[in-house]
Amino acid sequence: MKPIAPPTLGSSTTLQVGSTNLLSIYVPTGSVDAYKTAQYWSSYAGAISGYEF
């Protein structure tokens, strides 16, 4: 079974990349909306894409 809920990130968690245009975060297709709206993950909503694992 694949997890549906995004893991909890702390308020000090950041993803270090040179540009947000270079960032891609692949999550299970059925979890995309959950990630895009989850606290702290929503900051990266534009980089989140669904993928059939």
N, CA and C atoms as a LAMMPS dump frame, in Angstrom:
ITEM: TIMESTEP
0
ITEM: NUMBER OF ATOMS
159
ITEM: BOX BOUNDS ff ff ff
-5.0000000000000000e+02 5.0000000000000000e+02
-5.0000000000000000e+02 5.0000000000000000e+02
-5.0000000000000000e+02 5.0000000000000000e+02
ITEM: ATOMS id mol type element x y z
1 1 1 N 0.84 -1.171 0
2 1 2 C 0 0 0
3 1 3 C 0.894 1.246 0
4 2 1 N 0.553 2.207 -0.832
5 2 2 C 1.307 3.454 -0.911
6 2 3 C 0.697 4.473 0.044
7 3 1 N 1.52 5.252 0.733
8 3 2 C 0.982 6.265 1.63
9 3 3 C 0.247 7.35 0.848
10 4 1 N -0.823 7.841 1.4
11 4 2 C -1.602 8.896 0.749
12 4 3 C -1.314 10.244 1.382
13 5 1 N -1.16 10.265 2.695
14 5 2 C -0.935 11.521 3.403
15 5 3 C 0.535 11.926 3.331
16 6 1 N 0.797 13.205 3.116
17 6 2 C 2.184 13.659 3.079
18 6 3 C 2.83 13.558 4.454
19 7 1 N 4.136 13.28 4.497
20 7 2 C 4.82 13.269 5.787
21 7 3 C 4.834 14.669 6.388
22 8 1 N 4.91 14.746 7.68
23 8 2 C 4.927 16.033 8.367
24 8 3 C 6.288 16.687 8.209
25 9 1 N 6.264 17.955 7.828
26 9 2 C 7.485 18.755 7.759
27 9 3 C 7.435 19.762 8.891
28 10 1 N 8.578 20.098 9.419
29 10 2 C 8.644 21.129 10.446
30 10 3 C 8.696 22.507 9.821
31 11 1 N 8.439 23.529 10.598
32 11 2 C 8.429 24.891 10.073
33 11 3 C 9.806 25.336 9.586
34 12 1 N 10.857 24.673 10.051
35 12 2 C 12.201 25.066 9.623
36 12 3 C 12.71 24.229 8.452
37 13 1 N 11.87 23.349 7.918
38 13 2 C 12.267 22.516 6.794
39 13 3 C 12.265 23.337 5.511
40 14 1 N 13.353 23.282 4.773
41 14 2 C 13.417 23.931 3.474
42 14 3 C 14.105 22.991 2.505
43 15 1 N 13.747 23.113 1.258
44 15 2 C 14.41 22.349 0.214
45 15 3 C 15.387 23.295 -0.468
46 16 1 N 16.629 22.943 -0.464
47 16 2 C 17.657 23.807 -1.019
48 16 3 C 17.87 23.495 -2.495
49 17 1 N 17.498 24.436 -3.33
50 17 2 C 17.725 24.315 -4.765
51 17 3 C 18.149 25.681 -5.277
52 18 1 N 18.836 25.692 -6.382
53 18 2 C 19.281 26.96 -6.947
54 18 3 C 18.124 27.821 -7.436
55 19 1 N 17.068 27.185 -7.902
56 19 2 C 15.91 27.886 -8.426
57 19 3 C 14.692 26.982 -8.259
58 20 1 N 13.561 27.572 -7.892
59 20 2 C 12.36 26.756 -7.759
60 20 3 C 11.926 26.204 -9.107
61 21 1 N 12.394 26.793 -10.202
62 21 2 C 12.07 26.262 -11.53
63 21 3 C 12.756 24.92 -11.766
64 22 1 N 13.79 24.613 -10.995
65 22 2 C 14.535 23.367 -11.16
66 22 3 C 14.019 22.262 -10.248
67 23 1 N 13.08 22.589 -9.387
68 23 2 C 12.596 21.641 -8.396
69 23 3 C 11.415 20.835 -8.921
70 24 1 N 11.479 19.512 -8.777
71 24 2 C 10.36 18.626 -9.093
72 24 3 C 10.174 17.673 -7.919
73 25 1 N 8.948 17.577 -7.45
74 25 2 C 8.623 16.661 -6.365
75 25 3 C 7.557 15.712 -6.897
76 26 1 N 7.887 14.429 -6.962
77 26 2 C 6.949 13.427 -7.476
78 26 3 C 6.328 12.67 -6.314
79 27 1 N 5.007 12.635 -6.312
80 27 2 C 4.25 11.966 -5.26
81 27 3 C 3.229 11.042 -5.923
82 28 1 N 2.66 10.072 -5.193
83 28 2 C 1.633 9.226 -5.789
84 28 3 C 0.502 10.086 -6.374
85 29 1 N 0.046 9.732 -7.557
86 29 2 C -0.966 10.518 -8.263
87 29 3 C -2.181 10.836 -7.391
88 30 1 N -2.642 9.885 -6.615
89 30 2 C -3.804 10.101 -5.762
90 30 3 C -3.547 11.018 -4.577
91 31 1 N -2.296 11.42 -4.378
92 31 2 C -1.925 12.248 -3.226
93 31 3 C -1.585 13.687 -3.596
94 32 1 N -1.626 14.021 -4.874
95 32 2 C -1.192 15.351 -5.317
96 32 3 C -1.917 16.458 -4.571
97 33 1 N -3.233 16.417 -4.507
98 33 2 C -3.985 17.483 -3.835
99 33 3 C -3.636 17.567 -2.353
100 34 1 N -3.441 16.421 -1.709
101 34 2 C -3.09 16.42 -0.284
102 34 3 C -1.748 17.111 -0.059
103 35 1 N -0.787 16.845 -0.921
104 35 2 C 0.519 17.49 -0.793
105 35 3 C 0.431 18.985 -1.071
106 36 1 N -0.291 19.352 -2.124
107 36 2 C -0.362 20.764 -2.509
108 36 3 C -1.052 21.633 -1.473
109 37 1 N -1.869 21.031 -0.622
110 37 2 C -2.584 21.813 0.388
111 37 3 C -2.052 21.595 1.805
112 38 1 N -1.125 20.664 1.984
113 38 2 C -0.596 20.379 3.322
114 38 3 C 0.303 21.514 3.809
115 39 1 N 0.249 21.73 5.107
116 39 2 C 1.083 22.767 5.706
117 39 3 C 2.542 22.511 5.356
118 40 1 N 3.243 23.558 4.979
119 40 2 C 4.654 23.56 4.571
120 40 3 C 4.865 22.973 3.182
121 41 1 N 4.169 21.908 2.804
122 41 2 C 4.289 21.377 1.441
123 41 3 C 3.695 22.345 0.437
124 42 1 N 2.674 23.088 0.835
125 42 2 C 1.992 23.985 -0.095
126 42 3 C 2.931 25.048 -0.668
127 43 1 N 4.013 25.333 0.028
128 43 2 C 5.006 26.286 -0.484
129 43 3 C 5.645 25.787 -1.776
130 44 1 N 5.585 24.49 -1.997
131 44 2 C 6.195 23.865 -3.171
132 44 3 C 5.141 23.334 -4.139
133 45 1 N 3.899 23.81 -4.034
134 45 2 C 2.779 23.284 -4.821
135 45 3 C 3.065 23.274 -6.318
136 46 1 N 3.719 24.291 -6.82
137 46 2 C 4.015 24.351 -8.243
138 46 3 C 4.99 23.299 -8.728
139 47 1 N 5.727 22.697 -7.811
140 47 2 C 6.734 21.693 -8.168
141 47 3 C 6.229 20.266 -7.966
142 48 1 N 5.03 20.123 -7.407
143 48 2 C 4.506 18.792 -7.081
144 48 3 C 3.749 18.204 -8.262
145 49 1 N 4.134 16.999 -8.648
146 49 2 C 3.494 16.29 -9.763
147 49 3 C 3.158 14.874 -9.353
148 50 1 N 2.104 14.357 -9.936
149 50 2 C 1.713 12.966 -9.667
150 50 3 C 2.505 11.988 -10.5
151 51 1 N 2.71 10.81 -9.936
152 51 2 C 3.464 9.764 -10.61
153 51 3 C 2.918 8.413 -10.162
154 52 1 N 2.742 7.502 -11.09
155 52 2 C 2.301 6.157 -10.754
156 52 3 C 3.516 5.332 -10.361
157 53 1 N 3.7 5.128 -9.075
158 53 2 C 4.858 4.39 -8.559
159 53 3 C 4.664 2.903 -8.748
